[in-house]
Amino acid sequence: MKRSIKVKWGKLQVGILIMFAITLLLWTSFTGGGTSIFESKKKFVCYFANVNGLITGSPVWMSGLEVGNVSDIKFVFEDSLRQIRVVCKVQAGVWERVTRNARVQLGTIGFLGDKYVELIPGVNGEPPIEEMGVVATEDVGNAPAMMKAGEDAFKEAGSLMGNLDTLLMRMNRGEGTLGKLARDEALYVQLTALLADLTQLSAALQHNQERLTKSIERMSGSLASISDKVNENTGTIGRLVNDPALYDNLTATSARMDSILTKVDGAQGNVGLLVNDTALYVELTNLLARANNLITDIESDPRKYFKFSVF
C-alpha cells in the first residue's frame, strides 16, 4: 500500500526561497561582475572593430579599479571601425567622470588572459554624457597583430643568431679575414711592434717638445733683455733707436749725396765730366785700339823694336 508524503506549506516556502536565492546568486555572478548588485548603475555604449575575445560579464575598469561590467555585445556592422556594439554598465558613483572627453579601450588581464574594458575618465568638471550615450574608442593596436609582429621579430632574431653562430664557427676555424685576425698571431706581433715604435716616437716627440719649449723660453728671455737694453738706451741698438744724432747725420749725409749727384748729373766737375762727357770715352777707345795694334806688331816682328847683341 502506497504511503503518501505530506509536505507542509511552510517548508515549501523555505525551499522556494532557497532556490530563488541560489538562482539570484548565479545570475549576479554572471552579470554583476565584481560590483554590488544593490548599487545603482548606468549604461553607456562603445563600438569596436574587433573585441578580441571580450564576453558579456567582462569587467569594466577605471584607473585600475573595477567599476562595472559588460552587459551586452552584438554585431552592428555600421562601418569598418564600428563592427561590434558593446554596452557597459558602471557604478553611478563614477558616472560624473564619463564625459564627452572619456575614452574606452580593450585590455588584457595578464599576457594572454581575459579581456576587459578600460574606461579612461574625461576631464574633471565637464558634464557627464546621457545614459546610453556613446563613449569614443581609443585605438591601442590590434593584439593579434602585435603578437604576429612579436613572432616575426623572434624569427628574425633566431635567424640572426644562426648567422652569428655560423660566423663564429668560421672564425674558430680560421676562415676569412676575421678568422685570420682571430687565430693568426702575426698581426698581434706586428701591432705590438707598432705600439712599441709609437711609444718611442711619442717619447722622442715629447723630449723634442721640451727642448723646443726651453729654446723658446731662452729666446724670449734674450729678446726681453735686448728690449730692456733698447729702452734703457744701452748698447749700439739702444743708441740707434733712442739717439737722434744718427738720424741727423744720415739726413745731412743724404743731403750732401743728393747735391753731389745733382752736380754729376749736370756735368759739373771732373766726375760730372767723366760721367756725362763722351770725349774721354772716345780717347780711351782710340788709345786701346792703338795699343792693341802695337802689341800685334811687336808679336809679329819683335826685332823691329828690340835689338839684341852679345858682343
Rosetta blueprint (number, residue, H / E / L):
1 M L
2 K L
3 R L
4 S L
5 I L
6 K L
7 V L
8 K L
9 W H
10 G H
11 K H
12 L H
13 Q H
14 V H
15 G H
16 I H
17 L H
18 I H
19 M H
20 F H
21 A H
22 I H
23 T H
24 L H
25 L H
26 L H
27 W H
28 T H
29 S H
30 F H
31 T H
32 G L
33 G L
34 G L
35 T L
36 S L
37 I L
38 F L
39 E L
40 S L
41 K E
42 K E
43 K E
44 F E
45 V E
46 C E
47 Y E
48 F E
49 A L
50 N L
51 V L
52 N L
53 G L
54 L L
55 I L
56 T L
57 G L
58 S L
59 P E
60 V E
61 W E
62 M E
63 S L
64 G L
65 L E
66 E E
67 V E
68 G E
69 N E
70 V E
71 S E
72 D E
73 I E
74 K E
75 F E
76 V L
77 F L
78 E L
79 D L
80 S L
81 L L
82 R L
83 Q L
84 I E
85 R E
86 V E
87 V E
88 C E
89 K E
90 V E
91 Q E
92 A H
93 G H
94 V H
95 W H
96 E H
97 R H
98 V L
99 T E
100 R L
101 N L
102 A L
103 R E
104 V E
105 Q E
106 L E
107 G E
108 T E
109 I L
110 G L
111 F L
112 L L
113 G L
114 D L
115 K E
116 Y E
117 V E
118 E E
119 L E
120 I E
121 P L
122 G L
123 V L
124 N L
125 G L
126 E L
127 P L
128 P E
129 I L
130 E L
131 E L
132 M L
133 G L
134 V E
135 V L
136 A E
137 T E
138 E L
139 D L
140 V L
141 G L
142 N L
143 A H
144 P H
145 A H
146 M H
147 M H
148 K H
149 A H
150 G H
151 E H
152 D H
153 A H
154 F H
155 K H
156 E H
157 A H
158 G H
159 S H
160 L H
161 M H
162 G H
163 N H
164 L H
165 D H
166 T H
167 L H
168 L H
169 M H
170 R H
171 M H
172 N H
173 R L
174 G L
175 E L
176 G H
177 T H
178 L H
179 G H
180 K H
181 L H
182 A H
183 R H
184 D L
185 E L
186 A H
187 L H
188 Y H
189 V H
190 Q H
191 L H
192 T H
193 A H
194 L H
195 L H
196 A H
197 D H
198 L H
199 T H
200 Q H
201 L H
202 S H
203 A H
204 A H
205 L H
206 Q H
207 H H
208 N H
209 Q H
210 E H
211 R H
212 L H
213 T H
214 K H
215 S H
216 I H
217 E H
218 R H
219 M H
220 S H
221 G H
222 S H
223 L H
224 A H
225 S H
226 I H
227 S H
228 D H
229 K H
230 V H
231 N H
232 E L
233 N L
234 T L
235 G H
236 T H
237 I H
238 G H
239 R H
240 L H
241 V H
242 N H
243 D L
244 P L
245 A H
246 L H
247 Y H
248 D H
249 N H
250 L H
251 T H
252 A H
253 T H
254 S H
255 A H
256 R H
257 M H
258 D H
259 S H
260 I H
261 L H
262 T H
263 K H
264 V H
265 D H
266 G L
267 A L
268 Q L
269 G H
270 N H
271 V H
272 G H
273 L H
274 L H
275 V H
276 N H
277 D L
278 T L
279 A H
280 L H
281 Y H
282 V H
283 E H
284 L H
285 T H
286 N H
287 L H
288 L H
289 A H
290 R H
291 A H
292 N H
293 N H
294 L H
295 I H
296 T H
297 D H
298 I H
299 E H
300 S H
301 D L
302 P H
303 R H
304 K H
305 Y L
306 F L
307 K L
308 F L
309 S L
310 V L
311 F L
